[in-house]
């Protein structure tokens, strides 16, 4: 900023004392003469002193006379000058814009020449303030008022006003730009600098531009083709009158910014006109055949020339879209047959639910439909390389299929590809070569079908089939194994009861054999739980009481390093389950969580209600829509690696060291929950812990079921002997003989049969004597349930006890009456005798 600018713009005084160095030498000379003359009076006396005084006065007189002469002829200027002040004043006075300086009361301090001319004032005395100089202009008065208010607040302001009078007389309309700027002079008086510029010519140019723009808009609005501009989010920013009239759209609706592409173009074609993300700075121009939908619901086939530019960050700008009407009778249609054929093809191509595209020899996209764009998450564009949308591992398969198409092979096997997307998505491409005659830069046609859901269902089905197969195998093994264990346990008890005394050396060995047989029976029980063929005693469970009781069950098992939180929601629904099995679920999952946190952590068990409408929101597959009670077991351990999550419920699968786990804990949980018609899912991430989600069906009990029942004390039967005739039906000879021998030793008469058909033969000859039938479930020729149905036709009152290595769900539903009892294998002699005694006494 120059000195001139500083004085004009800065809050410094306009006038100044200026440079006073010119007369200083005169004052210095006079001062020196007086100082020298003063001590002279001390040394001169009498006449000498008088003579000296007169001489001094004469010298001053001569000096004064000479000064007058010098000043008169202009050799010396004694006036106080302000060079800088004069320069600033001269600058303001000669500025081309009108300038007016006023004080805080509005009194004029300085008007420049341009202001005087602008207000028709002859001189400074005729100058008037702005609001008076343009009298009779209400807009001017309002503008000056607003400017004065801004100045009082210590800020600058600008107004533009149209005036039609000046100096009290009418003039041609003029536009003035008025700038008011506050500052202070050297005495700190508040002043206002007003600058008035004539901007009439600028205004006229602006008005001309607006008028030309309006004409251009008018031309565009009434052009013979439609035009619209689409924002990146699908909002229509502009639509011309031609297209609006064709579609029956009110232009006011479009101007309000509420109109979207989906309102005038049917899906899926609308997605083709909404610009997807692209490379920074890219410009895309496409020709599309689109069906626009009018307010009357009728379709108007159109050819669209779609142009979109992208910013430096890849954000799409507003499109420039030209729409040419191709409906019947539209301008430019010559061959009606060709027009209709093109429209039919465009509709088929764009609205087809299957993804369709064509590519050239380099794999670049030539054209594609809306379904293809959606398949690739709108990343497809003309000229883009399709292989870039395919995962790295599957690109060789795509390249191989493209090579077959370039070679003109007629039949190309479909290729299954994983897309290069964040979420795992799969697609099957069917590729067909394009004939040389029909080729227009195209090498192959591609038809794509997304197979993500199909693959998920296949994986779920395969997993379910695998689990069922393992379950059937486990059940078969458990059945045979339980028969062996039954023989071992009964044999051990027979030896212990009849042949050995505790002091015998072999007594302890037999005890160990029996103990290990019972341990084997527990393992078999877990296998049966996984196979969903375990014996159950269903009860109504209130988890608000059952889960808190788990603290006592888990106390020692979790240890001191693992803290336990149990939370149950208010109003928790009931479930129906076997209490012992439910406790086994809690124990197995809790111990599993403990082992996942060797350094300690937190186990959280919570239960809440899940309504049928909420099931889908959890995102777990293949669940039926019903009310559930959700029980979650969440730990803070290291999580489960993703590659083994699908195997954790398989029997004997374990990640623990040899000897530290059977691999049946989670498989038991899985089987029990499936037997309860429930679901179990696991979510886990390395380093973030694991959560098991158990969905058990809600059970709505009747009032009778909820009424308190009197406690019944278990009757102790000291004497397990009895009398009566018992028919033992068992296909395993060793089991049959041991059972017959054990019951015969206790006073019962025993009849034996090796299968159901043989048992019926026995009943036909001795049926009147039989009081109880003790039968296996699974047998050759005729199984136990079939035999019982036949038997009851002639002997309806006979009592039945089923014994089996596993319980079938259908078997449980088939026999619910009190005449049937189930005795699970393996069993001990006491359990066998007690079951028979109780059944005969019932």
Secondary structure, DSSP 8 states (H G I E B T S, - for coil): --HHHHHHHSSS-SS------TTHHHHHHHHHHHHHHHTHHHH--THHHHHHHHHHHHHHHHHHHHHHHHHHHTS---S---HHHHHHHHHHHT-SSEEEEEETTS-EEEE-HHHHHHTT-SSGGG---HHHHTTT-HHHHHHHHHHHHHHHTT--EEEEEEEEEETTEEEEEEEEEEEEEEEE-TT--EEEEEEEEE-HHHHHHHHHHHHHHHHHHHHHHTSSSEEEEE-TTSBEEEE-HHHHHHHT--HHHHHTT--BHHHHB-TTHHHHHS-----TT-EEEEEEEEEEE-TTS-EEEEEEEEEEEB-TTS-B---EEEEEE-STT-TT---HHHHHHHHHHHHHHHH-SSEEEEE-TTSBEEEE-HHHHHHTTT---TT-BGGGGB-GGGHHHHHHHHHHHHTT-S----EEEEBSSSS--EEEEEEEE--TTT-SS--EEEEEEE-HHHHHHHHHHHHHHHHHHHHHHHHHHHHHHHHHHHHHHHHHHHHHHHT--TTSHHHHHHHHHHHHHHHHHHHHHHHHHHTT-----EEEE-HHHHTTTHHHHHHHHH-SSEEEEEEE-TT--BEEEEHHHHHHHHHHHHHHHHHT-TT-EEEEEEEEEE-GGGGGGG--TT--SS-EEEEEEEE-S----GGGGGGTTSTT---S-TTS--S-HHHHHHHHHHHTT-EEEEEE-TTS-EEEEEEEE-B---HHHHS----------S-----SEEEEE-SSHHHHHHHHHHHHTTT-EEEEESSHHHHHHHHHHHGGG--EEEEESS-SSS-HHHHHHHHHHH-TT-EEEEEESS--HHHHHH--STTEEEEESS--HHHHHHHHHHHHH-
